[in-house]
């Protein structure tokens, strides 16, 4: 990406996909909505926690455990400080597949 170029907006992506295929913009938008809901079902509570978009990326749910409150040292001031406890959480990990890596 060069310095002046902006990333494509959602409507620009839909228009580009519609132009390169035999689908209308509404059909492409519906396809993207369907893909979004499919990803949500697979990464949600009842799904397997993994979803692969063939040739592009692999999405997976990562469970992060809770952390207890702990004492540490501020690296800038060298003063002792207390780091607050954090509850357990989930996040999504996105890993590029070989085809996507080769595009760059």
C-alpha positions in Angstrom: 0.0 0.0 0.0 1.4 3.4 -1.0 1.3 6.5 1.2 -1.7 8.1 -0.4 -4.0 5.2 -0.9 -6.9 4.6 1.6 -8.2 1.2 2.4 -11.4 0.2 0.6 -14.7 0.9 2.3 -17.4 -1.8 2.7 -19.4 -0.3 -0.2 -16.3 -0.2 -2.4 -15.6 -3.9 -1.6 -19.1 -4.9 -2.4 -19.0 -2.9 -5.7 -15.7 -4.5 -6.7 -16.9 -8.0 -6.0 -20.1 -7.4 -7.9 -18.2 -6.1 -10.9 -15.8 -9.1 -10.9 -18.6 -11.6 -10.6 -22.0 -12.1 -12.2 -23.7 -11.0 -8.9 -25.6 -7.9 -8.1 -24.4 -5.6 -5.2 -27.4 -6.8 -3.1 -26.4 -10.4 -3.7 -22.8 -9.7 -2.7 -24.0 -7.8 0.4 -26.2 -10.8 1.3 -23.3 -13.2 0.8 -21.1 -11.1 3.2 -23.9 -11.0 5.8 -24.3 -14.8 5.5 -20.5 -15.3 5.9 -20.6 -13.1 9.0 -23.4 -15.1 10.6 -21.7 -18.4 9.7 -18.5 -17.2 11.3 -20.5 -16.1 14.4 -22.1 -19.5 14.7 -18.8 -21.4 14.4 -17.0 -19.2 16.8 -19.9 -18.9 19.3 -20.7 -21.0 22.4 -22.2 -23.9 20.5 -19.7 -24.0 17.6 -16.4 -25.7 17.3 -14.4 -22.5 18.0 -12.6 -22.6 14.7 -13.5 -21.2 11.2 -11.4 -21.3 8.1 -11.9 -19.1 5.0 -10.2 -21.3 2.5 -7.0 -19.8 1.1 -7.1 -16.7 3.3 -7.4 -17.0 7.1 -8.1 -19.3 10.0 -10.1 -17.8 12.9 -10.0 -19.4 16.3 -11.3 -18.6 19.8 -8.6 -18.3 22.4 -9.6 -18.6 26.1 -7.5 -16.4 28.3 -7.4 -17.4 32.0 -8.1 -15.0 34.8 -5.1 -13.3 36.4 -4.8 -12.6 40.1 -3.8 -9.2 41.5 0.0 -9.0 41.7 2.7 -6.7 42.7 5.2 -5.4 40.2 7.6 -2.6 39.5 6.9 0.3 37.2 9.9 0.1 34.7 10.0 3.9 34.3 9.8 5.2 37.9 11.1 2.0 39.6 8.3 2.3 42.1 6.4 -0.8 43.4 2.9 -0.9 41.9 0.0 -3.3 42.1 -1.5 -4.7 38.9 -5.2 -5.3 39.1 -6.8 -8.7 38.7 -8.3 -9.5 35.3 -11.3 -11.8 34.7 -11.1 -14.7 32.3 -11.9 -13.7 28.7 -12.1 -14.9 25.2 -10.5 -13.4 22.1 -10.3 -14.3 18.4 -7.0 -15.2 16.9 -6.6 -14.7 13.2 -3.9 -16.6 11.4 -3.1 -16.0 7.7 -2.9 -19.1 5.5 -0.1 -19.7 3.0 -2.0 -18.4 0.0 -2.6 -15.0 1.7 1.1 -14.8 2.9 2.2 -15.4 -0.7 0.0 -12.5 -2.0 2.0 -10.0 0.0 
